[in-house]
Amino acid sequence: MATKQERSRPESAFQDNVEEGDKNDSRVLLAVFVLLLVDLLAFTVILPLMPSLLDYYGQVDQGGLYGAIQEYVDWFALTLGIPQTRRFNAVLFGGILGSLFSLLQFLSAPLIGALSDVYGRKPLMLLSAVGIACSYSVWAVSYTFGVFVLARVLGGISKGNVSLATAVVADLKSAKSKGHGMAVIGIAFSLGFLVGPSIGAWFSRISDEGHFFSTPALFALTLSICNIVFITFFLPETLPKEKRAKSIGNGLSEASFLINPPSLFSFSAVKNLTKKELESLQSLGSTYFLYLFLFSGLEYTLTFLTHNKFQYTSMQQGRMFLYMGLIMLVTQGGYSRRISPGTEKKIASRGMAILVPSFLLIGAAESTLLFYVGLGLFSFASATVVPCLTAMTSAYGGTDQKGTVMGILRSLGALARALGPVAASTVYWGLGALPCYAMGGLLLFIPVLMLAKVQTTTDKTDE
């Protein structure tokens, strides 16, 4: 007969393995948090500088790419009978650049993810970090608009690290660790967008007045080099060779699906759902896309609005981002965390409804006080909508389909962010700030009505 001590050995070994696994997961999550935070601090440095950057190129690059595009824009405005408002050209150029960056990210991220399934997460994370560092080095010497566009193209193509970080978290064995990992990614985003813009504004203030962007760019480059070193020595490989895809073929097939809009909107890769569930999932995906399309476009034009209407400097832009980030961080850390399961639909609808008056206030405000009231509503509401829509979507599909469902949702969001800035900036350029924000705000009633028709479902993996 086995003794009590002998019977306890397997249990003890199992407990040791669990504890060791938790420690390994914790190390991975810490590494993911650090590399994402450093990357996002570098990425957000440029946000408060964009209006000033485009003004700069408008003055120094009239004989280059900026001047050539501006001539075409002037001809286009004359053809349509739009008044010559060159001060709004920067808004249009900024929207085009924002959409170009996001479109390249939308196209490259699935490919980078597919390559990581074959070659591992760490090598592709390093490759992405090197590409990002190259984009910042080009930005630091972008004395013409053409070179600046090249820097943004390099950055957009290389910006696959967020999707790779999500894949690293998905590789973890413990469901608890995966949940913590998603929270860690959210915290890194919040802190990055809270602090990064202020750092960029401060560095631009102490830079040489002629090339005010060089010091912020060099700071971003320094952070990206630190990230390369950190990934090399501290990020463990989470996808062992025996679990990797044998060939790139299947991965490329899935990547091509994730950049095919009809397939995305139909969720055709999701199997084993009832007709009613699939229709609800498709409606939810369309709601998510339309919301982010409208939201991202108006969000992107905020810095140009304050630059044109209130003559904000880069430092004032940085303080604006700090104000928004603090409200979003407090909302996500307090209110959003306490949302009860099953109430996400109501909270998301309420958030989108609050955004309607916030955009109207932002567009119509003639005083800083009224503008900041609208901005406060904007920051609070925007911190609740995406988490709720994401939680609703995650309830669809079995365990083996969750990754597919969420991958499609991320791609729909990336596509919306690729189209939103250029659409909103075109309306802003042609009609002005108030019509742009009024139209965008009122159109938000459409996703509210779409969401009202969505039939919620329970997560079958919890049953």
N, C-alpha and C positions, 0 to 999 in steps of 0.2 A: 504494500500500500504506500502510495506517495505521501511523504510528510507534508506538513503545512508549509514548511520553508521551501520545499521543492515546487509545490503548487504555486507559490507566490513569485517564483523566478520569472515565468513568462509575463505575468502582470507587471512586474517591476521593469523588465526589459521594454515592454510596450510603453510604459509610462516614460522611461528614459528617452525612447525614440520620439514620443510626442513632444517632450520638453525640448529635445534637440531640434526637432522640426520647427517649433515655435521660435526658438532662438535664431535659426537660419532665416525664417520668414521675417523676423524683426530686423535683421541686418539688411535684407533685401529692401524692405520698406523704407528704412532709413536712407539707404543709398538712392532709391527712387526719389524720395522727398528732396534730398540735397541737390541732385542733378537737375531736377525739374525747377526747383526754386532758383538756382543759379541761372539756368537757361531763361526763365521767365523774367528775371531781373534785367538780363541783357536785352531780351526781346522788347520789353515795354519802355526801354529808355527813349525810343524814337517817338513815342506817341504824342507827347506835348510839343515836339519840335516840328511835326509835319507841316503845319501851315507856314511857319517861318522858312522851312526848307524850300517849299515850292515858291514862296515869294523871292527867295534868294536866286533860285534857278531862273525865275522869270526876268530877273535883272541882268544876270551874267551870261545866260545861255541863249540869247535871242538869235545868235547865228548858228546854233546847234539844234539838237533834237527838240528842245522845249519850244524854240521859235518856230520850227517847222510844224509841230503839232498845233501851236497857237494860230498859225495862219489858216490851217484847215478848220479849226474850231470857229474862227471868225467868219470864214466863208459859210460854214454850216449854219451859224447864227443868222447871217444875213439872208440866206436862202429861206429859213423858217420865219424870218421877220422878228427874231428875238433881239431886244435892245443890246447894244454892245456894252457888256458889263465885264470887263477883263478882270476885275477884282474877284469875280466868282469863278474865273478859269481855274484857279488853284483848287477850288472845291471839286471841279470836274476831274482835273488831273489826279487829285488825291484819291477820288473814288475809283478811277481806273486802276491806279497802282494797288489800292487795297483789294480790289476784286482780282487783279492779276496774281497777287501774292496768294490769296486764298484758293484761287483756281488751281495754281500749281501745287499747292498743298493737297487739295482734293484729289488731284491726279497721281501725285507721287507717293502719298502715305500708304495706300493699299499695296503698291509695288514694293515699297520698303518692308512692309509687314510680311508679304509673301516671301521675299528674300530671307527675312529673319527666320521663317519657318524651316528653311533649308540650311542656312549657315549659322544660325544662332542669334540670340538677341544682342549680345554684347558687341560683336563685330559691326552690326548694322547701326547700333547706337553710336559707336565710335565714328563710323563713316558719316552719319548725320551730323555729329558734333563738329567734325572737321569741315564739312560743307558750310555749316553755320558760321564757323570762325572765318572762313574765306569770304563770306558775304560781308562780315563786319570789317574785314581788312580792306575790301573794295570800297565800302561806304566811307571809311576814314579818308580816302583820297578822291572822293567823288566830287571833284570841282566842276563837273558838268552834269547835266541832267541825264545824258546817256549812260554815264558810268554809274550814277545813282540807280537807274532802272536795272542795270546789270546786277548791282548788289541785291536789289529786291528779288530779282529772278533767282539768283543763287540761293537766297534765303528761303524762298517759297519751295524750291525743289528739295532742299535739304531738311525741311521742317517736318520730319517724320518721327521725331523723338517722343512726342506726346502719345501717339498711337503705339509706339514701341513700349513706352512706360506702362500703358494699359495692358499690353501683351505680357509684359514681365509680371504684373500683378496677377493676371489670369493664369500664369504658369504655377503659382503657389498652390500647394496641396490643400491647405486648410480653407474652408469656406469663410471662417472667421477672419483669416488673414486677407482674403480677397476683399471682404467688406471693408476692413480697415484700410486696404490699399486704395480703394476708390475715394475714401475720405481723405487720405493723405494727398492724393492728386488734387482734390478740391481745395485743400488748405494751401498747397503750394501755389495754385493759381491765384487764390485770394491774396496771399502775401506778396506775390510777384507783382500783381497789378496794383497793389496798395503802395508799394515802396518804389518800384522801378521808375515810373514817370517822374516822380519828384527828384530822383537821382539824376535822370537825364536832363531835367530843367536846370538843376543846380550846376551840373558840369558845363552846360551850354553858356551859363552866365559867366563862368570864369575862363571861358575859352577866348581865343583870338577872335575879335569881332568879325573879321573877314571870313574866317572859316570856323564859325561857331559850333559846327557839328563834329569837328574832328575829335575833340576831347571826349564827348559822349560815345562816339564810335570806338575810340581806343579803349575806353572803359568796358564797353560791351565785348570787344575783342579779348581783353584781359580775362573777363569772366568766362568766355567760351573756351579759352586755352586752359583755364583752371578746370573747367568741366571735362575736357579731354583727358587731363591728368587724373582727375577723380574717377572717371569711368574706367580708365586703364587699370588702376590699382585697387579700386574699392567696389566696383559693381560686379557681383558674381554672375556667372552664366546660369540662367534659370531653365534653359531648354537643353537637356542632355542629348548627346548625339543619337542615342538609341530611340529617342522620341521625335526626332526631326523628320521632316518630309524627305522622301528619297529623291524627289526631283522637283524642279521648279514648275513643272507643267500644271499641276492641280492648283498651286498657289497663284499662278498667273491667271488661270481661269476664274478663280474667285476674285482676284483683283480687278479683272475686266468687268465682272458683274457689279462690283462696288462703284464703278464709274459710269454705269449705264443707267441713266435716269428712269426709263420706263420700268426696268427690273427693280430699281430701288422703291419706287412708289407703289408697285404691286406686291412687294415683299414675296416675290416668286420663289426665293430660295428657302422660305420657311415652310416646313411640312407638318403634317399631322395636326392641323388646326381645322376646326369646323368652319363651314362657310361663313357663319355669323361672326366667329372670332376673327377670321381673316379680314372680313369687311371692316370690323371695328379697328383692327390693327392698321389697315390701310388708311382709314380716316384719321387715326391718331398720328400716323406718319405725315400725312398731308397737312394736318394742323400744325405739327411741329415745324415743318418746312416753311409754311407761310408765315408763322409767327417769327421765326428767326430771320427770314427774308426781310420783313418789315423792320424788325428790331435792329438787326445788324446794320442796315442801311442808315437809319436815323442815328444810331449810336456812333457810326463812323464819322458823320458830319458834325458832331458836337464841337470838336476842336476848331473847325473852320467857322462855325457859327459864332463862337465866342471871339475868335480872331477878327472876324468882319464886323460884328455888331458892337462888341465891348472893347475891341483892341487889346485883347489879353496878350500878355507876354508869355514866354515859355514857363516862367516861374508861376504865373497865375494859372496856366494850364495844369502845371504839376499839382498845385493846391486843389484844383478842381478834381483831379483824379484821386487825390488823397481823401477828399470829402466823400466821393462816391465809394471808394474802396472801404472806408471805415463803416459806412452804412451797410454795405453789402456783407462785410465780414461779421458785423454784429447780427444782422438778419439771419445769415446762414448758420452762425454759431448758436443763436438763441431761438428765434421763431421757427426757422425751417427744420431744425432738428426735432422740434416738438410736434410736427405735423403727424397726426394719427393716420395709420394705414386705412385706406378707404376714403379719405377726405381730399386726396390729391387733386381730383378733378375740380372740386369746388375752389380749392386754393389757387390752382392754376388759372381758372376762369376769373377769379377775383383779381389776381395779379395783372392779367391782360387788360381787364377793365380799368384798373388804376392807371395803367400806362396811357390810356386815351387822354385824360385830362393833363397828365404829366407832359406829354408831347405838345399839347395845345399851349400849355403854360410856357414851355421852353421856346417854342416858335414865336409866341406873341410877346414875350417878356421884353420890356424896355429898361428894366432896372435889374441890378444884380440880385436884389432880394427876391424878386418874383422868379427870376431864373433859377435860383438855388432852391426855392420851394418845389418847383417842377422837377429839378434834378434830384431832390430828396425822394420824391414819389417814384421817380424813374429807378433809382438805385434800390429802393425797398422792393418794388414789384419785380424787377428783373432778377433779384436774388431768389425768388420763389418759383417762377414759372418753369424754367428748364429742369430743376430737380424734380418737380412734381410730374411733368410730362415724361421724364426719363423713368421715374418710378412706375408710372402707369404702363409704359411700354415694356418694362422688364418683367411684368406679370405674364406676358404671352410666351407660349412655347414651353416645351419640356427642358430638362437639364441639358440635353445634347443640342438644343436649338437656341439657348440663351445668347451664346456668342454671336450667332448669325443675326438674331433680331437686333441686338445692340450695335453690331457692326453696321447694319443697314441704317439704323437711326443716326449714328455718328456721321455716316456718309451723306445722309440727307441734310444734316446740320452744316456740314462742310460745303455742300453745294449751295445752300441758302446764303452762307457767308461769302461765297464766291460771287453771287449775283446781286446781293443786297446793296453793297456800297456803290457800285456803278449806277444802279437804278436810282437810288435816292439822290446821289450827287448830280445826276443828270436833271432831275426835277428841280433840285436846289439851284443849279446853274441857270435853268431856263425860266423858272417862276419866282425864285427867291425862297427865303427861309420859312416864312409863315405858311405859304401854300404847301411847301414840302412837308412840314411837320403836321399841319392840319390834315392833309391827305393821309399821311402815314398813320396818324393816330386814329382817325375815323375808320380806316381800313382794318384796324385791329379788331373791330367788331366781327369781322368775318371769321377769324380763327376761334373767337369766343362762341359764335353760333355753331361752328363745325364741332367744337369740343362738346357742346351740349348734346349733340346727337350720338356721341361715342358711347357704346355700351361697355362699361368697365368689366373686368374679369378678375378672378382670384388666381394667385400664383399656385399652380398645381404642384410645384416642387416643394411647397410648404405643407402640403396635405399629408 
